[in-house]
Amino acid sequence: MTIVRYAYALTGALLLGGTAASLAMQNPATAQSAQNEPGSIQASAPRVGAPMSFADMVAKLQPAVVNISTDQKVTVAQPANPFAGTPFADLFGQFGGGRGQNGAPITREAQSLGSGFIISPDGYVVTNNHVVAPGTNRATVEAIRVTLPDRKEYVAKLVGRDAASDLALLKIDAPGPLPYVRFGDSARARVGDWVVAIGNPFGLGGTVTAGIVSAVHRVTGQGGANDRFIQTDASINQGNSGGPMFNLNGEVIGINSQIFSQSGGNIGIGFAIPAEDAKPIIDTLMKGKPVQRGYIGVSIQRLTDDIAAALNLPKDSGEIIARAEPGGPAAKAGLRAGDVVTRVNGTAVTPDTTLSYLVANVPPGQQARLDVIRDGRPTTVTVTTTVRPAEEQLAQQLGTDDSFSDENGADAPASGGANGIGLTVQPLTPAIARQVGVDSTVQGVVVSGVDATSDAGQKLRRGDVIVSVNSVPTRTAADVARGVQAAKAAGRPQVLLSVVRGRNPAVFIAVKLK
């Protein structure tokens, strides 16, 4: 399975000896301006379109790139002594290597490895949040260490962090002024531009790789307000997290963060947080303020080909609201499930510029004007944003349970009364709601049988609750049949169902007509 991974390493403390970089650097005392001060790089940069060497540019920039590690303590559960109660209990009383008896948890040491870069002569350092965060929910970070290219090591203070954007700001007290680099304008980056990444892959110390910008505004599908990256084929591996991505002018246009890999190693697909998104967050953290994003309280689905066809809309022409949180800003403003949002304050909602991204960039307390298609007709909804909750709180609100109770066993075939999509349904009673595990407030019809040869049979199963058909609420099998017939009469090849499974929020599923 191909997955997106953080580009950092978490290892046992004994494995990290000798990982500090030993690269030559300029005397920090002579650094009076940014290493990438405008005009200071161009003369030594490779010729545009025909790079012969990046050496001069790297020599100028590398002194500002640092290695970052954390000292962590991890609580590990130990197996109980299998010889307890036997004559061998004393002999093997300290089961588990002499640490922790009778299954008692023990504490071990670990370290994380990553990269970072200095952004001011007085020692402010930017990195990824996951580089300095606990590696597991049973770990605690005891210390954060920053190692300069001359091997000098400093204990860093965590100035601030923002988990949503995966950014953190550190501060070291070192004799200065220190070499540092500035952020550039990532909005000007184009696909095909040369980029250089400097970091600490696998704890090897300062390592330089080069490549091109493979894509801009890349959405990886992880969701959230900050799922937008610069993609590159410059080698990025575990330990590169938090390191800078430079353009040929020596400007930081990205912060290397994740890789797309089957094995954890580089396959030429890496992701960097764009400087245009990172710099305002770092500036906020430097001021000691919390990072706040706009929030309107909706669950969103991409307008897939199937859903777009069911709604008779062009694909990728917005995103569909799956649920408006009761009492939330969107619900109060009149936004509802089934609405397709096409623009936010005049900016089009696209696969590259998502609704989450656009709303998050509307400051809390300000208005977001949403262009909406509702029941095939355009309208507008004006929502006043609030502060976006923490990601952990949002995850709890959305729920992740993918199971439901089904006392009757496997899916039963659709009966002769099946409608034109291959489903047999019946009204959802309180008793059935308890059986299939949906909330008592859910209203609709429950799927009691499926035709395995139908498109609906491939996407739904017994116990799923159909809340609406083409945004029209359903309470009986006749309601479903009317919705299907209306879609056929309109010449649509698919019908859009709003479906609830277990305790999960409702989602839209487009199914083909038989």
N, C-alpha and C positions, 0 to 999 in steps of 0.2 A: 504494500500500500504506500502511495506517495503522500508525504505529509510535509507541512511547514514546520521547521524546527528553529528554535533560538540558536544563534551562532555563538554559544559559549559552552564552557566545559565545567562540570562539577566532579571533582576527584577526591580521593583520599589524601590526607595531608602528607603521607609518606611518599607520594608520587610526584611531589612538586619541587623537590630539591633541584636547584640549578636552573630554574625556569626564568629567572630575571634576565632581561636583555642586557647585552654588553656591547652596545653600539656607540660609536663616537658621536659626540654632539658639540655644538658650539658652546662657548663659555656663556652661561646664563647671564652673567653680569654685563655682557656686552649687548644683550637684547633689549633695545629701548622702544621697539615698535613691533607690530604683529609680523610674524614670519611670512604672512601672505599679504603684506601691505600692498594696496593697489600700485601696480607698476613695478613691483620688486621681483615678480616671477617671470613676466613675459619674455624678457631678454634671454633667459636661460631655459625656457620651456622648449620642448621639441617643436619643430616646424609644423604648422597647421596642416593636417592631412597627410603628413609623412614623418611620423615620429621616429627618430633614430635612437634616442635615449631619453629616459626620464630622470637620469642620475642627478643632474643639477637641481631640478625641481625637488626631488626627494631629499637631497641633502639639506635643502632649505627648510623643508616641512617636518622632517622626521623628529627633530628635537622636541616638538610640541606634542608628540603622540606618546602616550604612557601605557603601561601595563597595570591592570587592576586585579586585585585578588581579595577575597574575603576569608576571614577565619570564622568557621561556623561550628556549632555543636548540634549534633543530630541525636535525638532519642530513638533508640532502636529496640523494638520488642524482641525478647529472647524466648526460645522454646522452653517449656517446663522440663524439669529433670525427669527423664523417662524411667529412672531407677528409684524414684521416690517410693518409700514404703517397702523397699527390698533391702537385702543385706549389702547391696552395692551402693546404697544411697550416699554413704560417707565418701566412698572412693570417687564417685562422680558427682559429688555434691555441688561443685561449681561448674555445672554444665554450661557449655557455651564459651569455652576457652578461659574459664576462671573469672569471667566478668558477668555479674548478674546471676542470682541464684533463684531457682524455682520459677523461672520465667519472668523475673523482675526486669523491667526495662533498663537498658544501659545507655550511656552517653558516649558518642564517638566524635572525633574531630573530622572535619572535611573543609575543603576550600573550593571556591569557584574561581574561574579564570575568565578574564575579559580584557577589553581595551577601553581607551578613553582618549580625550585630547584636551589640552589646556586652552582656555579661551580668554585669559586675562593674565597680565604680568604678575598679579598678586596671588595666583594659584587656584582659580576656579576651574574645575574639570567637569566635562560633560561625558556621560556614558549612558548605557541602557539601564533601566530600572531592574531588569531581571539579572543583571550582572551583580548587583549589590543586594538583591533580595534573598531571603532564605530559600534554599534549594527545594525544601519540602515543607509541608505544614507542621512537621515535627522538628524543624530546625530553627535555630536562632543565630543571628549574625553578631559575633563578638567584636569584630574589628574589620575595617575596610582599609586596605593598603594600596598605595599608589607608588609604582616604581618608575623612575625616570630612565631614559636611555643610558645614563651614566651609572646605573645600578643603585643610585641613592633611593632609599625607600622612606616613605612618610605615611603615618596614620592619618587618614582623611576623615573629615567631618561630613556627615550627610546633611547638606543644606536643605534639600527638598527632593521629592520624587513625585512622579505622576504615572501611576500604573496604566491608565488608559492609553497613553501615548508611548509607554515603555521608555520613559526618559527619567534620568536622575542627574542631580547637580551636586558635586562634591567640592570641598575646599581643603587645600593643603597649606600648611605654614612652612614655606621653604625659603631659603635665602634668595632674594630676587634682585632685579626683575627676571621672571621666567620667560622662556620662549613660548609664544602662543600663536594661535591662528584665529582667523575671523570666519564667520559664516558668509557665504555668497548667496546669490539669487538662483535657487533651484528651479524657479519658474521658467528660466531661460534655457534649461537643459533640454536637449533634443535627442531623440533616438539616433544612435550612431555616434554621439560625442564620445571622445576618449575620457576615461575616468581612471583614477589611481586610488587604491585602497591600502591603508597602512594599519596594521594591527598586530595582534598577539595570538595567532592560531595555534592551538594545541600546546600553549605554554612555551613556544619556541622563541619568544622574544620578538623584537621588531621585524616584521615581515611586510614586504611590499608586493602587491599584485596589481596588474593593469587589465583593463578591458574596455568595453563600451557600454553606454546606456542602452539597455535592451528594450525598455519600455518606461514610460512615465505614467503617473497616476494609476499604477497597477493595483487592482483590488484582488486580494488573495482569497476572499470568501470567508474570512474569519469573523466578519461582522464588526460592528462597533464604529465609533466616530472617527477612528484613526486608521482604518483599513485602507490606506492609500500610500503606495511606496514607489520609489525609483527601483526598477529592476536592472540588474547588471550581470554580465558574464565574467567580471573580474572575480578571481577566486576568493570566496569568503567561506571560512570554515569555523568550527567550534573554537572560540577564543577571540574571534574577530568582533564579536558583539561590542558595540559602543565605540568602535573605531571610526575615524573619519573617511568619507569618500570625497576626493578632490577632483575638480575639473582641471584643465590644462593651465588655467590662470592661478592655480594654487588655492582656490577658494573651496571651503567646505560646503558642498551642495547636498550632502546626505550623511546619515549616521547608520553604519552597517548594523543590521539587526537580526535578520532571519535568513534561512536558506530553504530551498525546496529540494528535498532529497529523500531517497528511499533508504539510504544507509547511514545518514548523518554526515557524510562527506560531501565535498563540493562536486556538483554536476553541471555547473555553469549557470545556475539560476539562484541569484542572491537578491536580497531586498534591503533597501536603505530608507530610513525615515527622511523625507524631503526637508531641507533646511527651512523652506518657507513655512512648514508646519512646526518644526522643532524650535526655531529661534523665539517666537512669541512665548512658548511654554517655558523655555529656559529663562527668558527675561522675567517672567512672572515668578518663577522659583527663586531667582536671585533677589527679588524684592521681598521674599518671605511671605508671599501671598499664595493662597490655594488656587489651583487651576480650575476654572469653572467653564462649563459648556452648556449650550442651550439644550433643552429637553422638552418634548411635547407629549410623551407618554403613549407611544404606539408601538405595535409589533409590525414589522415590515416584511414583505416578500418581494423577491425580484419578479419582474413581469416576464416570465418565461415564454417561449414560443406557444406552449399549450395554453397558458392563461391568457396570453394576448389574443389567441385565436378564439377562445371562448368568449372574450369580451369584444371581439371584432375591433381590436386596436392594433396598431403597428407594434412589433416587438421592440423591447428596450426603449419604450416611450414613456418611462416613468416607473414607479414602484407602487405596489398595491398594499393598502392597509389591511392587515389580517385581524387586528384587534386594536381598539382604542381603550386605553385603561379607564375604567369607570372613575369619574371625578377628576381625571387628569386634564391638562390644558387642552389637548386635542378634542376630547369628548365634550368639554365645556364649550368649545368653539363650534361644535357641530360636525366635526370630522367623524366618520364611522367606517366600520369594516366594509370592504368592497370598493371604497374610494381609491382611485388611482391618482397619485400626486405626480404631476408632470413638471412643475417648476416651484422653486422657493425663492421669493423676492426677485423674480425674473430670471434666475439661473436654472437651466434645464437639468432635470434629474436623469442621469445616464448611468450605465454600468461603471463608468470611471468616476463620476461625481454623484455619489449616492445621496439618498435622502438623509441618512444618518449624518453624513459628513456636512451637508449643507445646514441642517438644523443645528448641529453642534457648534457651528461657527456663527450662529446668531446669539449674541450675548444674552444671558438670562435677564428677563424683564423687558426685552424688546419684542416687537411684533414680527412674525414671519407670515408673509402673504403666500398662501399655497394655491397654485392653480391645480384644479381637481377635475377629473372626469368622473361623473356619478351617473350611473344608469345610462351611459352613452352620451351624456350632455355635459358641456363644460360649465364649471362654476368656480367660485373662489371662496376660500376659508381663511380667515385671519386668526392666527393663534399667538397668544403671548407666551413666550418660552419661560420655563423655570430652570433651576439648576439641575443638571443631569446627576442622578444618584451614582454612587460608587458602583463599579462593575460587578462586585460581589453581590450587592443588593439587587441589581438588575437580573443577575442570573437566578437568584432565588425567586424573583417575581415571575420570570418566564417559565421556570420549572424545566426539568430534564427527564422526567419519568416517561418511558416509552412502553410501558406495560399496562395491561388492563385485565380484569378478571373475566374469564369465559368458562363458566361451569359446564357448558355443553361440548367442550373440546374443540377440535379443529373446525376450520371454516366449513360451513354447510353449503351445498349448491343452491343457487337461486331456484325458486319454485316456478311453476308455470305462470305465476302472477308477476314475474319480474318485469320491470319497466324497460324502456328503450336504452338503458345503459348497462344492463346486466346485473342489477341489484334487486334484492327483495328487502323491503323495509317495513317497519312497524312503528307505531307511536312510542315515544320514550316515556315510560311510566316511572314513578319514583323507585319502584322495586327494581326495574331494569337498570335505572341509573346507578343504583347501588351495586348491582351485579357487574356492570361494565366499568365501574370505577370513575364515572364522571361526576362533576360537582352537581349538587342538587339544583343549582340555578340554571343549568344548561337546558335548553328547550330545543326539540327537533325530533328527528326520526332515527331509529337505530337500525343498522344494517344487520339483517338476520340471515341473509344468504347471498352468495356471490357466484357469478358465472366466471369460472376461471379463464375462459377463452376471451373475455371482454377486457377492454382497457381498464375499466373500473375495477374488475376483478384482480388486476395486477397491482392496483394502487390502494385499494381499500380492503378491509377484512371485517369479519363479524365483530360486532361490538363498537365499531366506529359510529359516531353520531353525526348525521348530516343536519347542520343548523340552517342552511339556506341553499337555494339553487339560483344562480345568477342574481344574487343579492336579495332574493325574495324568501322570507322566512318559511320554513317547512315544518308542519306539525303532523301531516298525514302522508300516506303513500300517494294519495291523489295530488298533493301539493308537488311532490317530486315529479309525477307524470306530467303535470301541467307545465312545470319548468322545462322539462325535456322537450315537450311538444312545442313550446314557445321558441326554444332554440332552433328546432328543426324548421319551424315556419319562417324564422329570420334567416335561414340559410347558413347557420353557423355549424361547423363540423364538430364542435365540442361544447360542453356545458361546464360551468364553473361551480364547484361545490365548496361550501365552507364546512370543514370537518373538525370534530373534536375527538381526540383519542386519549382516554384516561384523564389524567390531571394536566395534560399539556394544553397550552392555548390553542384556539382555533387556527387552522391554516387553510389556505385555498388550494384546492386540487382540481385541475382541469382534466376531464375524462372525455374520451371520444364517444360519439353517438354510434350505436350499433346500426 
